[in-house]
Amino acid sequence: MSNINLNGKPFHFIGIGGIGMSALAYILAKRRLPVSGSDIRSSHITERLEAVGANIFTSQTAENIAQISPQQNMIEEDSAPQIVCSTAINQQNLEYKAAIVEGYPIYHRSDLLAALIKDYQSIAVAGTHGKTTTSSLISYLLLKSGLDPTVIIGGEVNAWEGNARLGESPYLVAEADESDGSLVKHYPRFGIITNIELDHPDHYESLDQLVGIFQHFASQSEIVIACADCPIVNDTIKADITYSLNSNSCANYIATNIVHGAYGIEADILEDGINIGHLCLELSGDHNLSNALAAIAVGRKLGVEFNIIAESLASFEGAKRRFEYKGNYQGATLIDDYAHHPSEISCTLQAGKSRLPQYNAKRLVAIFQPHRYSRAATFLEEFAQCFKQADVVIVTSIYSAGEVNSTQINSETVVEAIKKYHDQVYYQPDLSILPKFLADFLTPEDLTMFLGAGNLNQTIPQLLSFNEKKSVQVLAQAA
């Protein structure tokens, strides 16, 4: 981290189209640093990067490194590219190998994020669940309050048309990932911990090991803001400011008189025992109210009046892939959500249940794509029981995320486990025919939720296309 040069040396990102990598590349490009990168396919994310000056390669070959290498008549120390890659890039990657041969410095994505966090008065949001929504809420609050933050998050938000924005203030809001242990690299002014729960058994051998990572992060944060409702956080993290949904809590910020409605959630907010006002959110679920409390705590610590905070948060629409409305098929409402851990799925379905009246729905249909073999195997029993709020569960094949299956788990095992607790479970292993199955299965009274961190949501446009085909058929019949 200390060797990263943010003063003019070029950067090259191997895998620039990823949600985390692209956010970093965008900030550097907006800071007018030379940025290039490669990905195996173009997307709206790479197009956005090209629009701000990044040079994008749509393949990953050694020739890309040759093209970005400094000319012989240039001083190599000033012009040699700094290579950035994520955990997803292995040592057999052709660009990676070429960079090694050239002797270029290679940094992990988290090293660059740590350097940027150190370059600002940073607010780093950590936790097993809720990082993207919490960091988005904080960013939106600061933006609407006139504090003009720089933003680096793991999801896209319409308010800044992507997953990153460059502000002119000293404040940076960043999502700090614990999945690979890199959380320990960060030294923010504010360290937020939303909760702690084992979610990456592929990296951590035990919960204690994960807790140690969060404790390390907390020790390096100037001000620690933590959720008092998470028992593990409460027992293991020394926090300066706490928040809770429990009216009997001793937390600094408490939501009370909570009302869940068809169009969101509202509550009174207590600050050190004093009612400072009423909060209304378009978001649903206790988990999102808790995330909003973290944002309130940051805003108040930065001197923002509560009425401005409440007004700002009331208009926040949410991040993409977080209870995101995608349209409807013949009256059935389609929702896309990133939930992939049992706790996340349970909370998201609970929120969906509360929103049935909003969408004139009577049945909650959960379509679930398990993510990673290690997660499915470790939390099989939890997955089996987390769909209780759903009326129907449809399960697809496990999305490996490049992980080798070293367990005995398979998709059928997950389906049979869920069937022990649910009487309407369907298995649809082939995503290519899932849209056709749903076209025949769904009714106009269904709230349909696509759940998972993989590629399940790519079937939504295919399902919606059946609407167009049916419309054409109707018109043809009428003619």
C-alpha positions as MATLAB code, in Angstrom:
seq = 'MSNINLNGKPFHFIGIGGIGMSALAYILAKRRLPVSGSDIRSSHITERLEAVGANIFTSQTAENIAQISPQQNMIEEDSAPQIVCSTAINQQNLEYKAAIVEGYPIYHRSDLLAALIKDYQSIAVAGTHGKTTTSSLISYLLLKSGLDPTVIIGGEVNAWEGNARLGESPYLVAEADESDGSLVKHYPRFGIITNIELDHPDHYESLDQLVGIFQHFASQSEIVIACADCPIVNDTIKADITYSLNSNSCANYIATNIVHGAYGIEADILEDGINIGHLCLELSGDHNLSNALAAIAVGRKLGVEFNIIAESLASFEGAKRRFEYKGNYQGATLIDDYAHHPSEISCTLQAGKSRLPQYNAKRLVAIFQPHRYSRAATFLEEFAQCFKQADVVIVTSIYSAGEVNSTQINSETVVEAIKKYHDQVYYQPDLSILPKFLADFLTPEDLTMFLGAGNLNQTIPQLLSFNEKKSVQVLAQAA';
ca = [
       0.000    0.000    0.000;
       2.751    2.469    0.952;
       4.405    1.937   -2.453;
       1.319    2.787   -4.523;
       1.822    6.029   -6.430;
      -1.315    8.177   -6.799;
       0.572   11.143   -8.240;
       0.682   10.340  -11.953;
       2.020    6.831  -12.580;
      -0.296    4.717  -14.754;
      -2.481    1.868  -13.521;
      -3.514   -1.287  -15.364;
      -6.368   -3.437  -13.997;
      -6.507   -7.135  -14.868;
     -10.240   -7.826  -14.725;
     -11.320   -4.177  -14.786;
     -14.998   -4.990  -15.356;
     -15.569   -6.455  -11.888;
     -17.763   -4.476   -9.518;
     -14.939   -3.764   -7.060;
     -12.159   -3.242   -9.600;
     -14.208   -0.935  -11.809;
     -15.059    1.389   -8.912;
     -11.372    1.893   -8.143;
     -10.503    2.381  -11.809;
     -13.267    4.965  -12.181;
     -11.969    7.065   -9.280;
      -8.413    7.016  -10.643;
      -9.581    7.940  -14.147;
     -11.660   10.808  -12.759;
      -8.563   11.955  -10.874;
      -6.965   12.164  -14.345;
      -4.514    9.329  -13.776;
      -3.645    7.072  -16.747;
      -5.874    4.006  -16.459;
      -6.094    0.899  -18.618;
      -7.564   -2.503  -18.011;
      -8.762   -5.736  -19.495;
     -11.781   -7.973  -19.230;
     -12.995  -10.948  -21.194;
     -16.154   -9.105  -22.238;
     -17.377   -5.550  -22.582;
     -20.279   -4.291  -20.480;
     -22.020   -1.099  -19.441;
     -19.382   -0.886  -16.695;
     -16.438   -0.961  -19.100;
     -18.259    1.490  -21.366;
     -18.595    3.888  -18.436;
     -14.873    3.572  -17.789;
     -14.064    4.257  -21.431;
     -16.229    7.385  -21.237;
     -13.940    8.812  -18.533;
     -10.734    8.008  -20.413;
      -9.799    4.437  -19.487;
      -8.238    2.270  -22.192;
     -10.077   -1.053  -22.231;
      -8.865   -4.354  -23.739;
     -11.557   -6.981  -24.371;
      -9.176   -9.911  -23.959;
      -6.515  -10.899  -21.456;
      -3.251  -11.525  -23.275;
       0.439  -10.771  -22.819;
       0.181   -8.329  -25.732;
      -1.911   -6.010  -23.547;
       1.036   -5.599  -21.178;
       3.328   -4.954  -24.136;
       1.011   -2.196  -25.383;
       0.960   -0.360  -22.052;
       4.715   -0.729  -21.472;
       6.663    2.565  -21.441;
       8.591    3.631  -24.512;
      12.355    3.044  -24.395;
      13.066    6.758  -24.352;
      10.951    7.296  -21.223;
      12.178    7.015  -17.650;
      10.825    3.638  -16.637;
      10.466    4.469  -12.950;
       8.057    7.293  -13.803;
       6.100    5.520  -16.525;
       6.019    1.806  -15.670;
       2.400    0.727  -15.009;
       1.191   -0.354  -11.599;
      -0.717   -3.613  -12.052;
      -3.899   -4.169  -10.016;
      -5.724   -7.473   -9.755;
      -8.302   -9.137   -7.521;
      -8.363  -12.513   -5.806;
     -10.154  -13.868   -8.902;
      -6.969  -13.490  -11.011;
      -4.643  -16.490  -10.706;
      -0.953  -16.747  -11.490;
      -1.619  -18.505  -14.807;
      -3.340  -15.446  -16.225;
      -1.376  -14.364  -19.311;
      -1.342  -10.682  -18.406;
      -0.276  -11.474  -14.868;
       2.602  -13.624  -16.116;
       3.685  -10.920  -18.571;
       3.676   -8.303  -15.809;
       5.882  -10.584  -13.697;
       8.351  -10.942  -16.588;
       8.485   -7.160  -17.048;
       9.054   -6.666  -13.331;
       6.077   -4.347  -12.889;
       4.725   -3.835   -9.363;
       1.585   -5.906   -8.785;
      -0.961   -4.931   -6.160;
      -4.112   -6.564   -4.881;
      -7.300   -4.558   -5.301;
      -7.448   -4.088   -1.520;
      -3.989   -2.444   -1.526;
      -5.251    0.290   -3.824;
      -8.442    0.709   -1.802;
      -6.361    0.997    1.375;
      -4.196    3.681   -0.235;
      -7.293    5.665   -1.215;
      -8.838    5.240    2.242;
      -5.654    6.641    3.740;
      -5.751    9.559    1.275;
      -9.126   10.827    2.571;
     -11.115   11.259    5.766;
     -12.649    7.889    5.135;
     -15.747    6.052    6.234;
     -15.184    2.326    5.690;
     -18.226    0.056    5.958;
     -17.503   -3.529    6.988;
     -19.668   -6.443    8.051;
     -20.849   -9.790    6.750;
     -24.170   -8.408    5.523;
     -25.447   -4.970    4.554;
     -22.188   -3.355    3.414;
     -23.441   -2.156    0.054;
     -26.741   -0.753    1.314;
     -25.138    0.897    4.356;
     -22.319    2.476    2.356;
     -24.871    3.629   -0.241;
     -27.078    5.161    2.452;
     -24.126    7.011    3.977;
     -22.937    8.218    0.570;
     -26.411    9.393   -0.396;
     -26.871   11.169    2.918;
     -23.553   13.016    2.576;
     -24.308   13.883   -1.055;
     -27.749   15.281   -0.238;
     -26.313   17.131    2.768;
     -23.822   18.990    0.593;
     -20.735   17.136    1.853;
     -19.886   15.908   -1.674;
     -18.258   12.525   -0.905;
     -16.073   10.305   -3.035;
     -17.768    6.898   -3.225;
     -16.401    3.379   -3.811;
     -18.987    0.636   -3.268;
     -19.834   -2.883   -4.385;
     -23.136   -2.045   -6.038;
     -24.602    0.424   -8.492;
     -26.763    3.353   -7.388;
     -28.818    5.515   -9.732;
     -28.016    8.698   -7.787;
     -24.422    8.624   -9.113;
     -25.088    6.332  -12.075;
     -22.766    3.549  -11.022;
     -20.647    2.096   -8.252;
     -18.340    5.090   -7.766;
     -18.232    8.879   -7.863;
     -15.480   11.429   -7.324;
     -16.351   14.227   -4.929;
     -14.458   17.388   -4.050;
     -14.678   17.090   -0.264;
     -12.171   15.254    1.959;
     -14.723   12.486    2.643;
     -14.562    9.010    1.114;
     -17.178    6.301    1.687;
     -15.906    2.820    0.874;
     -17.155   -0.711    1.210;
     -14.523   -2.776    3.046;
     -14.650   -6.484    2.217;
     -13.826   -9.180    4.743;
     -14.098  -12.150    2.389;
     -10.358  -12.579    1.781;
      -8.930  -11.114    5.005;
      -7.862   -7.846    3.364;
      -9.974   -5.875    5.830;
      -6.889   -5.560    8.047;
      -5.225   -3.219    5.521;
      -7.563   -0.301    6.171;
      -7.068    2.680    8.499;
     -10.279    4.720    8.188;
     -11.492    7.643   10.276;
     -14.839    5.860   10.732;
     -15.003    2.086   10.807;
     -18.552    0.707   10.554;
     -19.307   -2.905   11.516;
     -22.847   -3.946   10.630;
     -22.638   -7.565   11.842;
     -20.302  -10.551   11.973;
     -21.273  -13.989   10.700;
     -19.289  -16.669    8.910;
     -20.031  -16.391    5.178;
     -16.799  -17.447    3.453;
     -15.834  -20.918    4.681;
     -13.571  -21.144    1.630;
     -11.247  -18.611    3.317;
     -11.892  -18.863    7.070;
     -11.450  -22.017    9.089;
     -13.515  -20.743   12.014;
     -15.676  -17.905   13.266;
     -12.930  -16.960   15.729;
     -10.535  -16.368   12.851;
     -13.089  -14.061   11.196;
     -13.700  -12.196   14.453;
      -9.968  -11.574   14.741;
     -10.016   -9.852   11.325;
     -12.806   -7.521   12.436;
     -11.061   -6.781   15.730;
      -7.936   -5.851   13.795;
      -9.986   -3.544   11.561;
     -11.627   -1.924   14.604;
      -8.262   -1.307   16.254;
      -7.141    0.632   13.167;
     -10.301    2.751   12.935;
     -10.297    6.140   14.652;
     -14.023    5.907   15.476;
     -15.823    2.548   15.549;
     -19.580    2.492   14.892;
     -21.152   -0.922   15.439;
     -24.517   -2.655   15.577;
     -25.397   -3.644   19.138;
     -28.034   -6.100   17.900;
     -25.432   -8.557   16.611;
     -24.369  -10.704   19.591;
     -20.953  -11.416   18.107;
     -20.267   -7.725   17.503;
     -21.551   -6.888   20.977;
     -19.298   -9.477   22.624;
     -16.096   -8.968   20.635;
     -15.886   -5.407   19.270;
     -15.051   -2.339   21.338;
     -17.238    0.343   19.765;
     -17.304    4.099   20.290;
     -20.843    4.509   18.937;
     -23.546    1.842   18.802;
     -26.986    1.501   17.211;
     -29.915   -0.839   17.782;
     -33.524   -1.686   16.954;
     -34.124   -2.802   20.538;
     -35.912   -0.082   22.489;
     -34.441   -1.500   25.719;
     -30.891   -1.240   24.422;
     -28.283    1.120   25.822;
     -27.099    1.967   22.308;
     -26.417    5.558   21.268;
     -28.895    5.389   18.387;
     -32.146    3.460   18.717;
     -35.105    3.033   16.365;
     -38.386    2.737   18.241;
     -42.119    2.713   17.426;
     -41.216    0.801   14.247;
     -43.956    0.399   11.635;
     -43.584   -1.884    8.599;
     -45.819   -0.826    5.741;
     -46.534   -1.835    2.181;
     -44.364    1.017    0.898;
     -41.483    0.931    3.377;
     -40.669    1.349    7.018;
     -40.790    4.179    9.546;
     -39.659    4.728   13.123;
     -38.802    7.304   15.761;
     -35.077    7.805   16.305;
     -33.480    8.187   19.717;
     -30.049    9.749   20.156;
     -28.604    8.993   23.593;
     -32.146    8.511   24.872;
     -33.605   11.691   23.344;
     -36.149   11.525   20.507;
     -34.595   13.554   17.686;
     -37.260   12.912   15.060;
     -39.138   10.568   12.771;
     -37.616    8.565    9.915;
     -39.397    7.203    6.827;
     -37.660    4.865    4.371;
     -38.739    3.520    1.012;
     -36.700    0.417    1.900;
     -38.245   -2.542    3.700;
     -37.132   -4.829    6.500;
     -35.518   -4.437    9.903;
     -32.109   -5.006    8.329;
     -32.449   -1.855    6.226;
     -33.658    0.197    9.173;
     -30.550   -0.975   11.025;
     -28.394    0.043    8.066;
     -30.040    3.475    8.119;
     -29.166    3.865   11.811;
     -25.491    3.416   10.929;
     -25.847    6.188    8.349;
     -27.579    8.427   10.889;
     -24.737    7.871   13.355;
     -22.169    8.949   10.747;
     -24.200   11.954    9.667;
     -24.698   13.179   13.220;
     -21.008   12.721   14.018;
     -20.225   14.921   11.014;
     -22.591   17.606   12.325;
     -25.560   17.106    9.982;
     -28.927   18.121   11.472;
     -31.365   15.234   11.842;
     -34.102   16.882    9.781;
     -31.671   17.031    6.836;
     -30.675   13.398    7.434;
     -34.316   12.265    7.543;
     -35.202   14.223    4.413;
     -32.215   12.755    2.563;
     -32.774    9.130    3.543;
     -36.493    9.321    2.766;
     -35.726    9.666   -0.951;
     -33.107    6.904   -1.156;
     -34.293    4.269   -3.642;
     -31.710    1.613   -2.853;
     -28.788    0.044   -4.679;
     -29.211   -2.190   -7.682;
     -29.663   -5.894   -6.959;
     -30.958   -5.000   -3.482;
     -34.722   -5.612   -3.690;
     -34.571   -4.079   -7.162;
     -37.804   -3.957   -9.139;
     -37.158   -5.319  -12.642;
     -40.645   -5.224  -14.166;
     -43.548   -7.651  -14.371;
     -44.530  -10.638  -16.442;
     -48.259  -10.841  -17.127;
     -48.901   -9.120  -13.782;
     -46.302  -11.074  -11.746;
     -43.842   -8.666  -10.121;
     -40.129   -9.471  -10.601;
     -37.572   -8.489   -7.940;
     -33.796   -9.013   -8.157;
     -31.791   -9.368   -4.951;
     -28.165  -10.252   -4.208;
     -29.055  -12.248   -1.061;
     -26.998  -15.453   -1.020;
     -26.479  -16.262    2.684;
     -29.276  -17.833    4.769;
     -29.534  -14.780    7.032;
     -29.773  -12.451    4.037;
     -32.388  -14.615    2.343;
     -34.523  -14.768    5.480;
     -34.447  -10.969    5.926;
     -35.113  -10.307    2.241;
     -38.094  -12.668    2.127;
     -39.479  -11.084    5.290;
     -39.256   -7.705    3.550;
     -40.938   -9.207    0.500;
     -43.785  -10.555    2.608;
     -44.442   -7.077    4.013;
     -44.602   -5.668    0.475;
     -47.205   -8.064   -0.948;
     -49.988   -5.429   -0.680;
     -47.903   -2.847   -2.567;
     -47.694   -5.151   -5.582;
     -51.254   -6.519   -5.264;
     -49.685   -9.928   -4.709;
     -50.896  -12.883   -2.688;
     -48.069  -15.380   -3.267;
     -44.335  -14.946   -2.573;
     -42.210  -16.988   -5.007;
     -38.497  -17.368   -4.176;
     -36.127  -18.408   -6.969;
     -32.785  -19.332   -5.435;
     -29.409  -19.951   -7.042;
     -26.975  -21.375   -4.429;
     -23.590  -19.616   -4.590;
     -20.375  -21.646   -4.072;
     -20.164  -25.301   -3.065;
     -18.364  -24.482    0.193;
     -21.143  -22.128    1.317;
     -23.903  -24.567    0.364;
     -22.181  -27.384    2.247;
     -21.331  -25.364    5.359;
     -24.783  -23.801    5.746;
     -26.965  -26.558    4.304;
     -29.255  -26.765    7.339;
     -29.570  -22.970    7.514;
     -30.461  -22.834    3.812;
     -33.026  -25.545    4.401;
     -34.871  -23.396    6.933;
     -34.490  -19.843    5.600;
     -37.355  -19.965    3.065;
     -40.210  -20.117    5.553;
     -41.648  -16.775    4.421;
     -41.909  -17.965    0.805;
     -45.012  -19.700   -0.510;
     -43.041  -21.372   -3.301;
     -39.317  -22.108   -3.632;
     -37.622  -22.758   -6.981;
     -33.977  -23.885   -6.801;
     -31.442  -23.810   -9.638;
     -28.009  -25.424   -9.958;
     -25.195  -24.247   -7.708;
     -23.178  -21.355   -9.138;
     -19.563  -22.344   -8.485;
     -17.961  -18.883   -8.844;
     -14.919  -20.759  -10.126;
     -14.680  -22.890   -6.993;
     -13.754  -26.563   -7.254;
     -16.283  -28.806   -5.501;
     -14.230  -30.425   -2.762;
     -17.373  -31.379   -0.799;
     -20.081  -33.997   -1.292;
     -22.675  -31.283   -1.932;
     -24.692  -30.961   -5.127;
     -27.782  -29.039   -6.194;
     -30.121  -31.962   -5.528;
     -28.849  -32.119   -1.932;
     -29.862  -28.494   -1.405;
     -33.300  -29.121   -2.905;
     -33.951  -32.157   -0.690;
     -32.837  -30.224    2.409;
     -35.292  -27.406    1.689;
     -38.090  -29.912    1.050;
     -37.807  -31.107    4.652;
     -39.188  -27.734    5.784;
     -41.187  -26.607    2.760;
     -43.934  -28.372    0.836;
     -43.673  -26.450   -2.454;
     -40.120  -26.790   -3.783;
     -39.239  -27.140   -7.473;
     -35.858  -27.930   -9.007;
     -34.923  -26.206  -12.267;
     -31.253  -27.019  -12.975;
     -31.058  -25.486  -16.444;
     -31.115  -21.683  -16.489;
     -31.683  -21.682  -20.243;
     -35.167  -23.151  -19.817;
     -36.031  -21.460  -16.501;
     -37.719  -18.451  -18.211;
     -40.062  -20.788  -20.112;
     -40.894  -22.668  -16.892;
     -41.647  -19.377  -15.104;
     -43.719  -18.102  -18.023;
     -46.043  -21.081  -17.572;
     -45.837  -21.203  -13.762;
     -46.248  -17.618  -12.530;
     -49.607  -15.957  -11.894;
     -50.554  -12.241  -11.856;
     -50.732  -12.427   -8.050;
     -47.078  -13.440   -7.553;
     -44.269  -11.385   -6.051;
     -41.299  -13.197   -7.571;
     -37.861  -12.769   -6.008;
     -34.664  -13.847   -7.780;
     -32.112  -14.536   -5.022;
     -28.377  -15.103   -5.449;
     -24.959  -13.605   -6.126;
     -24.398  -15.458   -9.389;
     -25.958  -15.098  -12.841;
     -29.562  -15.997  -12.013;
     -30.729  -12.434  -12.688;
     -29.712  -12.796  -16.330;
     -32.839  -14.885  -16.831;
     -35.108  -11.944  -15.953;
     -34.767  -10.144  -19.321;
     -35.462  -13.448  -21.061;
     -38.665  -13.863  -19.075;
     -39.700  -10.279  -19.777;
     -39.160  -10.904  -23.493;
     -42.074  -13.364  -23.376;
     -44.275  -10.340  -22.638;
     -43.282   -8.798  -25.954;
     -43.826  -12.056  -27.825;
     -47.283  -12.491  -26.314;
     -48.175   -8.892  -27.162;
     -47.175   -9.509  -30.776;
     -49.249  -12.696  -30.831;
     -52.282  -10.893  -29.421;
     -51.965   -8.131  -32.014;
     -51.581  -10.689  -34.798;
     -54.668  -12.575  -33.638;
     -56.626   -9.310  -33.410;
     -55.554   -8.369  -36.921;
];
